[in-house]
């Protein structure tokens, strides 16, 4: 499978660091860049793509800047997972933040319950791991997720048109 990831990020303090992985395999670890491309062999079945944002320090956030990473686009075999507005497959991903103790404490003092994960979410502000579960072959997964009913256009419009055309021919006694 060809895997392409595009990011934007804020490097006011420093370039954010990420680890990109698939299942138990690390594909990249280091400073984030605008785009990554990988070719991986995947067996049929369930898989997990994950992106860890790590190393962010408390002082790397101020009123105007924040050391963060944003997922802009993910492509499996050249297909943008968010190509359809009504079915953005990256929205099925979950970001599991690793909150700092001071942040947890201040939220607790304010009676704010922190979520275990955030979904949909493309903004990796806290350190943490974003993951997306999918199955291989990836193109079959994309098609199945975007069209869960399994209906095919040719099974609806064209067969209906063919039936209607046959009825019209019969009615007018045409060939």
C-alpha positions in Angstrom: 0.0 0.0 0.0 1.2 3.5 -0.8 0.7 5.8 2.2 0.9 9.6 2.0 0.5 12.0 4.9 0.4 15.8 4.7 0.8 18.0 7.8 0.9 21.7 8.8 2.6 22.6 12.0 3.7 25.5 14.2 7.5 25.7 14.6 7.7 29.0 16.5 9.4 27.3 19.4 10.9 24.4 17.6 9.8 21.9 14.9 7.4 19.4 16.5 8.5 15.8 16.7 6.4 12.8 15.6 6.5 9.1 15.3 4.5 7.6 12.4 3.7 3.9 12.6 1.6 1.2 11.1 0.6 -1.6 13.5 3.8 -2.4 15.5 6.1 -1.0 12.8 7.7 2.5 13.1 7.8 4.1 9.7 9.4 7.4 10.8 10.6 9.2 13.9 11.8 12.7 14.2 10.9 16.3 13.2 7.7 16.6 11.3 7.7 17.8 7.7 5.0 18.9 5.3 4.7 15.5 3.7 5.6 11.8 4.2 5.3 9.0 1.7 5.7 5.3 2.4 5.2 2.0 0.6 4.3 -0.8 2.9 3.3 -4.4 2.4 0.1 -5.2 4.3 -1.5 -8.5 4.8 -5.3 -8.8 4.4 -7.1 -7.9 7.7 -7.2 -5.2 10.3 -4.5 -2.6 10.7 -3.8 0.6 12.7 -2.1 3.7 11.4 -0.9 5.9 14.3 0.9 9.2 14.7 2.4 10.2 18.0 3.2 13.8 18.8 5.8 13.8 21.5 8.4 16.0 23.3 6.2 19.1 23.6 7.2 21.1 26.7 4.9 23.2 28.9 6.8 26.4 27.9 6.1 25.7 24.2 2.7 27.4 24.3 2.1 31.1 24.6 -0.8 33.4 23.8 -0.1 33.3 20.0 1.9 30.2 19.4 1.8 26.5 20.2 4.1 23.6 19.3 1.5 21.5 17.4 0.9 19.3 14.4 -2.2 19.2 12.3 -3.1 16.3 10.0 -4.1 17.9 6.6 -4.5 14.8 4.4 -4.0 11.1 4.4 -4.0 9.0 1.2 -4.1 5.3 0.8 -3.0 4.1 -2.6 -3.5 7.7 -3.9 -7.1 8.0 -2.6 -7.7 10.9 -0.2 -9.6 9.5 2.8 -11.6 12.7 3.1 -12.6 13.0 -0.5 -16.3 12.9 0.2 -17.8 15.6 2.4 -20.4 13.3 3.9 -17.8 10.5 4.7 -14.5 11.9 6.0 -12.8 8.7 6.9 -10.1 10.4 9.0 -12.8 11.5 11.3 -13.0 7.9 12.5 -9.5 8.4 14.0 -9.1 9.1 17.7 -6.6 11.3 19.3 -5.6 10.1 22.8 -3.8 13.1 24.5 -1.2 12.6 27.2 -2.1 15.4 29.5 0.5 16.9 31.8 -0.2 16.6 35.6 -0.5 20.4 35.9 -3.1 20.5 33.2 -5.1 17.6 34.7 -4.9 19.3 38.1 -6.1 22.7 36.8 -9.0 21.0 34.9 -9.9 19.0 38.0 -9.9 22.2 40.1 -12.3 23.8 37.5 -14.6 20.7 37.5 -13.7 19.9 33.9 -13.7 16.3 32.9 -11.0 15.5 30.4 -11.9 13.0 27.6 -9.9 9.8 27.2 -9.8 10.5 23.5 -11.0 13.3 21.0 -12.7 12.4 17.8 -12.9 13.7 15.2 -9.7 15.5 15.6 -6.8 16.5 13.3 -5.1 18.9 15.7 -2.4 17.3 17.8 -1.7 20.0 20.4 -1.0 17.9 23.4 1.5 15.1 23.3 -0.4 12.0 22.5 -1.3 9.4 19.8 -3.8 9.7 17.0 -4.8 6.4 15.4 -7.1 5.2 12.7 -8.2 1.5 12.4 -8.8 0.2 8.9 -8.6 -3.0 6.9 -6.6 -4.2 4.0 -6.9 -4.2 1.1 -7.3 -0.5 1.7 -9.2 0.4 -1.4 -11.9 -2.2 -0.5 -12.1 -0.7 3.0 -12.5 2.8 1.5 -15.2 1.7 -0.9 -17.0 -0.3 1.8 -16.9 2.6 4.4 -18.0 5.2 1.8 -20.8 3.0 0.5 -21.9 0.8 3.5 -25.1 -0.4 1.7 -23.1 -2.0 -1.0 -25.3 -0.5 -3.6 -23.8 0.1 -7.0 -25.0 2.7 -9.4 -25.4 0.2 -12.2 -27.7 -1.8 -9.9 -30.1 1.1 -9.5 -30.3 3.6 -12.3 -29.3 1.4 -15.2 -31.4 -1.6 -14.3 -34.4 0.6 -13.6 -33.9 2.4 -16.9 -33.6 -1.0 -18.7 -36.8 -2.2 -17.1 -38.7 1.0 -18.0 -37.4 0.8 -21.5 -38.6 -2.8 -21.8 -42.0 -1.9 -20.5 -42.3 1.0 -23.0 -41.2 -1.3 -25.9 -43.8 -3.9 -24.8 -46.6 -1.2 -24.4 -46.0 0.1 -28.0 -45.3 -3.4 -29.3 -41.8 -2.3 -30.5 -39.3 -5.1 -31.4 
